[in-house]
């Protein structure tokens, strides 16, 4: 393989990363995450595939489309194992890609979320599923109906979900949460009984109304009703 110089691919690679918008070749989508990077030049796409394939143990496969699409772009696909290291691996991969493309304002989208996010470790961690159950939760359309059923006896008037993000609306107030799990049987963590945690839990419980029980587990709210539960986090409190 020819050596690739610093910034050699500058202006040929688009800083928009698509995550899980295509099916994996080397396993189930629940187990393998697929990244898509667009290039404006076929040779650059080929060199980028070689650059990625030869530099990372966590890369399962890399390939590119043989022909450009209708907008004149070549797709580069990179397959990574879906595990707890996935967010860190994505960030490390793109930062190394920048050695040959130059620094760029990278953004990413998860295919079930219409919103584009700045490529940061925090954003990737909060938006990209890192295990099979989380992937199923984010991609199974029936989950929306289950969540609606879960909150149907609350005072919430409307629910909007976009990936992990969920907004609960009442007449004059709304709250935004990030869902960490839904109906998880075994919940690990420290149940907090300090004054701050108890006050926040009481507020959420009262705001929801109905027969819900809310406690804090580490920095998450565990909202329970009957035999179901949902774990969420929020930056609002």
N, C-alpha and C positions, 0 to 999 in steps of 0.2 A: 504494500500500500504506500502511496506517496505521502510524504510528510505534509502536514497542514500548518500553514503559518498563522500567526496571531492576526485576528481581524480579517482573514482571507475571505470569509463568507459575509462580510459586512454588506448590508443593503440587499442581500439575497434571501434572508430568512425573516419570516413574519413573526412578530412577538406576541402572537395570539395562540395560546395552547388550548386544545380541546382534549378533555379527559373523559374516557369511557364512551365516546360517541360512536365507536366502531367495535365490532365483535373481536374477541381474542382468537388467535389461531392455535395457541399452545395450551389451551385449557378452558375451563368454564369462565364466563364473565364474572361470576362471583369470586373467583380465585385469582384472576389476572386482570390488571388494569392496563388500558391501552391509551397511550398519549399520541396526539396527532400534531405535528409541526408542519407548517406550509413553507415551501421554498419557491422562488420564482425561476429557478434554473435547475435543469435535470442533473448536470454534473455536480452542482452543489448538493443536491439531494443525495446523490450516490456517495459523495465524500462525507456528508453528515452521518449517513448510515454506518459507514466504515469507522468513523470517529467514535460513534456511540458503541458499536458492537465490540470494539477492541479495548474499551477502557473501563468496563464496569461489570463486576460479578453479579450485581443484582438485575442486570438487563437480561431478560429471557430471549428476546429476539428484536431485531430492527429491520425494517424494510421500507421501500418506497414504491409509489405507483409508477408504472412504466411510461405513462402518458399524462400530460397536464389536463386539468379539468377545464370547465367552461370559462373560468376566470383566469386561466393561464398559470395555475399553481400546481406544483407537485407535492403530494402528501408524503410525509415521512411518519411511519408508525413505529412506536416503541412499546414493547410489552414488558411490564414489571409485575412481580408477584404482589398480590394484594395482602399486605400485612401491616403491622404497627409501624414499620420503618418506611412505608410508602411515602408519606409526606416529606420526610427527610430525604429520601432517595430522589424524589421529583425535584426538590430544590437544588440538591447537589448536582444533578444532571444538567439542569438548565444553567446553573452558574458556570459549569464547565463549558457548556455550549457557547456561552458568552465569550470565552477565550478566543473563539474563532469567528464569532459574529460581532463582537463588540457589545458593550452594555446597551440593553434595550429596555423599554418600559413594558415588561411582560405582563400579560393578563391571562386569565384562564376561565374556562367554563366547564362545569360538570353537565353532562348531557341532559339531565333531568331538571336543570335549573337554568332559567333564562337569563339570570343576572351574570354579568362579567365581574370578576374580582381581580384586584392587583395580586400578582404572584408573590405572596409572602408565606412563610412557614405557618403563621397563625391562620391565614385564610385557607390554605390547603388542608390543614388539620381539621378545620371546622366544616369544610364542605365536601371532602372526598372520603368515601367509605374505605375503611382499612381492614374489613373482615367480611366474610360472606353474608352474615346476618344483617350487617349494616347496609351492605349493597342491596340486599333484597328489600329492606325497609325503604330505601330511597328510590327504588325503581318499580316496586309493585304498586300499581294504581289502586288496588283494593285497600291499601293502608289508609288512604284519605278517608274512605268510608268508615273504617274502624275508628279513626281519630274523631270523626264527626259523631259517631255513636258514643264514644267515651265521654265527650263533653255535652251531650244532648240534654242532660239534666242540670247543667250549670246555668248561670245567668249570661253566658256568652251568647251573643247574637249572631256572630259570623266568624268563620275560621278561614284563614288563607295559609296554605303551605307552599313553600318553594324550596325543594330539597330538604335540608335540615332546619330551615328557618320556618317558624310558624308564628302568625300574628293572631291573637285573640281579641275580638272587638266586642265591647259593650257600647251602650248608647253614647256615652261621652268620653270613654276612656278605652285605650287599647294598650296591649303589652306585647312585646316581641320576645320570643324565646328561640333558643337553638335546641333541637331535640337530640338527645344522646342515645336514648333507647326507648322502645315502646313494648310494654308487656314482657319485660325481661324477668325471668324467674329468679335468678340469683343475682343480687345486687351487692357488690363489694364496696366498702368504704366506711368512713366514720360518721355515724349519725350524730349530728351536732345538736346540743341542747343549750348552747350559750345564749345570752340575751339577744344579740343581733340576729342570730339564725332563727330563734324562736319568734322574734318580732316579724321578720320577713315571711316566715312560713305562715304565721297567723294572717298576715295581710293577704297573701295569695289565696289562702283557704277562704277567707271572707269575701274576697273579690270574685272568686268563682261561684260561691254560693253552693247550694245543694249539699249532698252528703259526701263531699270529698275530704280526704285527709292529706295534709301536706307537711312534709318534714324536709330538712336539709341533710343531704349526704355529701360530705366534703363541700364542694361549691355548687352542687346540683340540688334542684328541687325535685323531690319525689312526690308526685301527685297520684294518689291512689283512690280507687272507687271499686267497691265489691272485690273481685279477684283480679282486677286489672290495674296497671300502673304505667306512668310515663315519666321519664327522667329528662329534665330540661335545665338549661342554664340561661341566665340573662345578665346583661351588663347594666340594667336599669336600676338595680337596687345596690 
